[in-house]
Amino acid sequence: MALNLTVDIDKDSGFCFGVVYAIDMAEEILEEDGYLYCLGDIVHNDEEVARLKAKGLRIIEHSLLPTLKNEKVLIRAHGEAPETYKIALENQITLIDASCPVVLKLQNRIKTSFDQEEKILIFGKHGHAEVIGLQGQTNNEALVFQDLAELDAVELPPSFTLYSQTTKSVDKFYAIKEELLRRGYEVKANDTICRQVSNRYDDLGDFARKYDKIVFVSGKKSSNGKVLFDVCKQANPNTYFISDFAELDTTVFTNDDRVGICGATSTPMWLMKEVQTHLSAL
């Protein structure tokens, strides 16, 4: 039986300016040269990566960078560690630097702290591209942790500077700061969380509450996707996380449902529109 669904897309969802900037730069060079190397996935969204690969984008791991000579290589919005720039210089590689300005500012602040011999803690996801770049500013001496429980087995210095990956939860960052102060540490906290992500919390919650069901579209590797999905889920328990329409269990919908579609700052608008088209066809 066909369903009568009202399906709307959150107008504020989709790429942040950092991702738009990186993709625009990539497409411009692909148009001119027909191919372009990129260090890691340009964005944490498999569907968008596949679209750009079809245009000639060549995703490479860091281990392959020293094997390239006289090529153009894109640095994505997540930023890179100093070692990447050093290798590029040695191999006459032209770096197309699309590092997000928010990330670059954070890298600079961490580098300054490190040069001043401050002990540094970074609240972030282990192995995340941005976090690797941040650690690189400290010769990998900064301590990265995803959760306070990780610090229980670590002997921390009496005073340190606390930073955060740009896409982490603001509330969680301040809760961690307060708990560390409560434990008797001297904490200098630098809130370096991107407001393009955190400012969406209230608006996204308001959006989610307007609908019977919410379909949240995001790549599984997206850090801000996890944060923003949780915001939606808290506002509307009938929220479903998918990377593409094939993952959606359509039996959850009933006739006359009002359905809202939203996504991460790494989710392309074309993908959300594709999901909208499929849902409308039900």
Helices and strands as residue ranges (DSSP letters): E 6-9, H 17-33, E 36-39, H 46-54, E 57-60, G 62-67, E 72-75, H 82-90, E 94-97, H 101-115, E 120-123, H 129-136, E 143-145, G 148-153, E 159-164, H 170-182, E 186-189, H 195-198, H 200-209, E 213-217, H 223-235, E 239-242, G 245-247, G 250-252, E 258-263, H 269-281
